[in-house]
Amino acid sequence: MVDGRRQLFDRLAADYHLTFADWQSAIERQGAVYDALIRDLLGPATWAVLIGAAGIGTQALGLAMRGHRVTAAEDSLLAIERLEREALQRHLHLRTAVAGLAELAGAIAGRFDVVLAADNALAQLHERAAPDQVLDACHAALRPSGVLLAAVRDYDRVARQQPSVEPPRFFGHADRRRIVHQVWEWLDERRYLAHLYLTYDTGAGWQVRHEVMPCRAWLRAELNQALQAAGFRRVRWFAADDEGEPLPIVVALRG
């Protein structure tokens, strides 16, 4: 049986930071990337930001550090509890919700300047809602001048090549050593199962964690069309930044 995003983060909430070389550095880098993009699009102020599929808070913490009014939503209660602890330790104020983006639509209509779906979240959010429902909810959550930001894999290339392995990455030193990699099981031209392996040194030997995430490969033309059908305008793509956000970012304006 293949579980979805909620079950994955329930099981990995305590350890998900180990999938990064240095999670605090990732928080700061991604916060800087999205802060600069938001201010470039909307102006040099702080803004109300809704982060869907927030995980344990990589982008939520980074943007809260820069003064934005952040609401972080995630299906997993354990992930949200971890995010809240991390915010408290850093003396950051943000709001949280245990919910998916589509579920929040009615309660948050027209309240946000930015909706952010980072870390390839749009490829993972079809578990409890259809893709068009998720994008409709993003549109509904925004104020008339608001903007949607989403980091999405380059599926024009990935879906064509259908790779089976994302190369392993070796992190840490001494008793913090770990190996992170993914194996992709393609079900058809657009759907695959991402098998996440976290192999870490316990001090008494190596232990392997294995989780599975169902994903949908969005071609750019398909996603552009879906965004326009949801009511977004002026859809643009920004190249990946290996030092900040390693995935391409799509930007769509509500108005």
N, C-alpha and C positions, 0 to 999 in steps of 0.2 A: 504493500500500500504506500502511495506517495502522499506525504503531507504537504502542506503549503507554507506560506510565509509565517503565519502566526505560530505554528508548531515549531518551525525552525528557530525563531527567535525566543520562544519559550525555553527551548533546550540550550540555546547558545548565548542567552543574555549575559551570563556571568563571564563568558570567555570570548565574546565576539571581537573584543579589542585585539585579541591575539592574531587576527587575520590581517592586521596592519603591521608594518615594520615598526612604527612608533605612533600610537593612536593620538597622543596629544599633539604631535607635529601635524598629523592629518587634520585634526580639528582646526588648528590654526591656519593651515594652508587653504583648506576648503572654505573656511570662513572668510578668508581674505579674497579668494576668487569670487565667491558669490556676492560678498559685500560690494566689491568693485563693480560687478556687472549690474547689480540692483541700482546702485547710485548713478551709474552711467545711463541707465534706462529711465529712471524716475526722478533723479536729482539728488543733491547732496544733503539728504536728511536721513532720519531713521524711519523705518516703515513697518507696517503690520504684515508679518510673514507667517503663512501656514505651511508647515512641512509635512507632507504626507509620506507614509511609510518611513518614518523617522528613525527606525532601528533603535540603537542605544544612544543616538544623539550627535553623531559626528558633525552634521551641518547645523543642527539646532543650537548646540553649544557654541560653535564658531560664530554664528550670526548674533546670538545673544551677547557674546563677548564684545561685539561691535555696536551694541546699543539697540539693535532691532527688537521689536515687540513680537516675540516668537511664540507660536502655538505649534506643538509637536504632536502628531497623531500617529499611532501604530496599533495594529491589531493585537499585539502581544502585551498582556499586562506586565509580564516579567521584564520585558524590554523597557516599558514606560517607567516602571519602578527603578530600574537601573539608571535611566536617563535622569530621573528626578534626584537620585542620590548624587550623580555626577554634577548636576547643576548646583545642588546645595554645597558640595565640597568646594566649588569654584565661586560661590557667592553670586550666582546668576539667577535672575528671575525669568521664568518662562511658564507658559501654560501647557498642559498636556491633555490628551484625550486617548482613551483606549477604543479605537475605532478605525475603520477604513475611510478613505476619502469619500467614497460614494455614500456611506452611511451618514457622514457629517453634513451633507449638502443642505438639508432643510434647516439645520440649526445655525449655519454659519453664512447664509446667503448674504453676499455683498459686504462682507466685513474686512476683507483683506486686500492689501496692495499687491502682494506677491503670493503665489502658490508655487512651492518647490517640490519636485519629485526627483531626488538625486539617486546615485548608485544604481542606475538601471531599473528603478522601481516600476516604471510603466510596463516593463516586460514581465513583471511579477504580480501585477494587481488585478489579474483576471480570475483569481481564486474565488472571490465572493461577489464579484460584480463584473458585468460585461465591460469591455474596453470603452464603449461609447458612454456607459453610465459614469465611469471614472472621469472621463474628459468633460462630460456635461457637469459633473459635480465641481470640478476645478473651475469651470467657467462661472458657475453660479456663485462660488465662494468669493469671487473677485469683485472689487469696486469697478465702476465703469472704465477707469483709467488703469486697471490692474494688468499684471503680466504673469504668465506661466513660464517657469523655467524647469526643464527636465533634462537630466543627463541620461543618454541612451547609447548603448553600444552601436558601433558602425555595422548594422545588420545588412546593409547592402553588400558588404564584403563577407561578413561572417556567414550569412545564410547561403551565399553562393558557394563558399568553400566548405561549409559544414565541418569545421575542425572538431576533433574528438577530445582534445586536451588543451587546457590553458596551462602554460609552462609553470612548473613548481617554483615557488619563491622560498628562499631560506632566510629566516629572520633570527635575531637574537644571538646570545652568546652564553657560555657556561651552562647553568641549569635552566636558562630561558630559551633554549634553542627550539625552533619549530619550523615545520615545512607546511606551506599552504598551497593547495592546487585544486583545480576543478577538472572533472571529466564530463563531457557533454554527450548525452544520449539523444540523438535526433529521432523524433517520432514521425515527422514529416518535414515538408519544406519550411514550415513556420514555427513548429513547436518542438521544444526539446526539454530534457530534464538535466538540470545542472547539479552534478554530484560534487558537493564541497567536502574536501578532506582536510582536516586539521590534525597534523601529526606532531606531537610535542614530547619533549624530554621530561619525564617525571622525576629524574634523578635516580630512579631504580629501573629505568628502561623507557622505551618509547611506547606511547599510546596513541591510537588513531580514533578520531571522531569523524563520523560520516553523516552528512545531512543531504537531503535532496530538495531542490526547488524547481517546480514547473515554470517554464518561461515561454514567452511568445516573442518571436523575432519580428520587430517592426521595421519594415523597409521605410526609407525616408518618405517616399511618395505616398505610401499608405498612411503614415502618421500625419503627414501634412494634410491629407484629405480628411482624416478623422478630426483633426483639430479645427479645420475650417467648417466641417459639418456641425461641430459643437458650438460654433459661433465665434471662434478666434480669428484674428486678422493679422496680417503682416508676420507670417511665420518665417523665422530665420534660424540658421544653424551657425554655431561657433565651433571652431576646431578644438580638439582635445588639448589639454595642457598637462604634460606629464608631471610638472612640479606642483600642480594644484588640483585640477579636476581631470583625471585621465580619460574621461569619456567625452565625446562631443555633446554639446549642450544645444537643445532646441529652445527658442524663445518665441512665444506667441502672445500677442496683445489682445486684451478683451475688447477694447473699443475700436 
